[in-house]
Amino acid sequence: MGTRRTIRAAFSIAAICSLAGLAGYSSAGEPGEVTGKVVPVLAQPAAGNPPAEVAEARQLSKAFRYVAKTAEPSVVHINALNRVVRRDFFGRIIEQGERLAPAGVGSGVIISADGNILTNNHVVAEADALRVHLHDGREYDAKVIGRDRATDLAVIRVEADSLKPAILGDSDALEVGDWVVAVGNPFGFDNTVTTGIVSAKGRALSGSERANEDFIQTDAAINPGNSGGPLYNLDGHVIGINSAIATRNGGSVGLGFAIPSNIARYVAQTLLKQGRVERGYLGIDMAPLSSELATSAGIRPADGIAVRSIVPDSPAERAGLKPGDVILKYQGRPIDQVYRMRTAIALTPPNTEAVIDVLRGGKPSKVTVLVGDKDQVWLDSLGMKVKTLAEQDARRLGYRGVEGVLVTNITKDGRAARSDLQDQDVIVEVNRQPVTDADEFYRLLSENEDQNGVRLSVLRGGESGWLVLRQ
């Protein structure tokens, strides 16, 4: 356990006293006695009750006070540390010592009494070591239990006792306009509390590499250092993990984004259980309902979403879903937005049977689909199986900072084998388009397939090259 790193700021505080705020002067002695000392007599509150509006405001203040007190023991300050590196004139590493130096700060929230902490992946991803500061002043080294780049979530753990875990609430119950409270360590200032409302739901961040398209938008002030900290509702339950801001100057401009707690709960549970996040996969391309299609189906545009296309040989195709189907419900829950369906599929464990309510030709029906694994795809037509390249697999193969899919099975005499693909190859591009996961690899293959085959960029044994996946 190292020494706590503190950010100190010096402020010049000017106490200004307006003469209009003084009721008068009185001597320090008895009435009529002059002592030579003059002291101000402050104005006393006027008799009577405050207006009802003031009383209501005070009740809201009490609600914020309750959340702040509830949150304080569960919120932690995370220091990311990196080994000190010396480089030569050309930027080459000439020495990498054991001494650690601060590399960044973030926040986290305790989710179990045995020391598990939920935070952002980007807070811990590049750190050589982590140090966690608790609200009561204790500090501990932390280890990473699991990380998920797609949702920007991670679970770390400290060996500590007397911890108070936060309660993860139901983010689906949030409504636009609800009050929320953000707690974290912006710019290193421990346990800073800010308030605001839910400005929007289901936000997708343009240009983001994250797979999550279901952010909660809030105007509660979120600044650098808040990353990984909790967003609370007025019940004192965590309903989001603060993750990103839109800004022109690096500070808060009232556009903060949090990962919904229902996503965070699933990711944390699967990371703790198996070290990686399993995501459901159907293989459907979806779109909002157009007014014309909704009218022809006798429903409102907000009553469902449209199936635009089906990926060949996917769970959706095997279940009988068809382009033009209108999805109304998934596992009994209404689907009114594309992002809701994407999130619902992703949060369904692979090999689960899911029931989908659809309209086909104006007639309602139910389709039961066996949900696949987004990160592991078996391609019967190619005679190969691939999975999203995990960090531990990349390290084992000697790669760093590489994204792609790992070939895990090759069928003898299949198309993949005839094209010279081999087990443990890493595919990083399809027809010069980068591949980040198995689902994307499958989609790019289906979009680029033609009589000339598909060109694949492959890493093998530390070397890179091209292969053509022929018919």
Protein Blocks (a to p, Z undefined) as FASTA:
>chain_A
ZZdddddddddddddddfklpgbdcdfbdehiaehiacdddddddeddddfklmmmmmmm
mmmmmmmmmmmmmpccdddddddddddfkopafbdcfbdcdfbdcddddfbfnopacddf
klmmmpcbdcdddfkopacddddfbdcfknopacdddddehiacdddddfklpcehiacd
dddjeehiahiacddddfbghiacehiabfblcbccdfbdcdehjgopacddfkopafbd
cfbdcdfkopaehiacdddfklmmmmmmmmmmnopacdddehiacddddfklmmmnopaf
klpccdfbdcehiaklmnopaehiacfbgghiacfbfklmmmmmmmpcghiacdddddee
hiacddddddddfkbccdfknopacddddfklmmmnopahiacdddfbdcehiaklmnop
aehiacfbgghiacfbfklmmmmmmmmgcfkopaddddeehiacdddddZZ
